[in-house]
Amino acid sequence: MKALHRIFPILIILIGCTGFSQTPEQQKMIDKALKMRDSIMESLNLEEVQRKAEQQQKRLESDKQSNNTTSPIPKATKNEDKYWENTIASDSVNTLKNWNNGDADLVFNYYYDPGKDKVQYVKVGVIKADGTIALHPTNKVPILKPIKEFKDSNNFFDIHNPEAYQYHNEDSGFKLNAYLSVYQNDKQIGILTIGNSEKVTRNLLTSGDLYYGDEGYLLSWVYVDEACAIKANENWKGDLSNTGTPLLVETTVTYDLSFTPGWNMVKTEVIGKYEFPNAPEEDRSRYKKHVHTIVPSIPDDATYYFRSTLY
């Protein structure tokens, strides 16, 4: 190629002289240059190069037009197994089916001691050797935080504006857990959740699944040292996607919680859902409404779900 770069200027000069009178010797040189030009052009196959360049340009234009056209997102396959992985549920008489772990304690965690690398808890019930669940929370919880800090520690993350929370007796001690831990020999072997939907009782405890719209409820245990209350109402519009593909929804969240000193139970209901069949997610729904209220006891339709932490 370097040689061609040197030859081309000479050819151009010689060919450029064809419009003037030439000596026989000069004409021979011009004829030779013309033949060399034709030979080089043929060897480079510039016509073919040009043709391919035009085809490439057409392809680029076609690809650009295709990219500007919205393509449907492939439907993901739902995976139901994750809700039952290492999980067993109770029957109508509050007994865990296929329980074979022997006697176990149900405890309420209230504090992590970093110095001892140990979770502090109080016992609230038992799972008997046959899987029967017996709950009787009576112990006091010794370490609590002011209820006014709930806005910074709400594990449901369903209120977007912290100013939406209103408190009564905001300095009263408060602790909420949406599950009970299951212990044997001072070692955790799983957690116990209570509700009427295996999906809701898992999703509301999983950071990436909090916004899913599978309808049902989850019960949370609360201990307070004084009478107090949390109130909140929020209507929100926005994107509840966790993948980067927008999923725009309108949600309504209500907290109507008035606590009495000692143990209380909160019912968190997921009501209504948006379906997004083309969303690139395993579970393609988002909730419309969350309602948090106090219930006096465990509802008759509630199911206990034991999820093992031992694999």
Secondary structure, DSSP 8 states (H G I E B T S, - for coil): -HHHHHHHHHHHHHHHGGGS---HHHHHHHHHHHHHHHHHHHHHTHHHHHHHHHHHHHHHHHHHHHHTS-----------GGGTTTEEEB-TTSBBTT--S-SEEEEEEEEEETTTTEEEEEEEEEE-TTSBEEE---S--S--EEGGGHHHH-TT---S-GGG-EEESTTSEEEEESSEEEEETTEEEEEEEEES-HHHHHHTTSGGGTT----EEEEEEEEESS-EEEEEEEEEEEE--SSSS--EEEEEEEEEEEE-SEEEEEEEEEEEEEE-TTSSSSS-EEEEEEEEEE-SS--TT-EEEEEES--
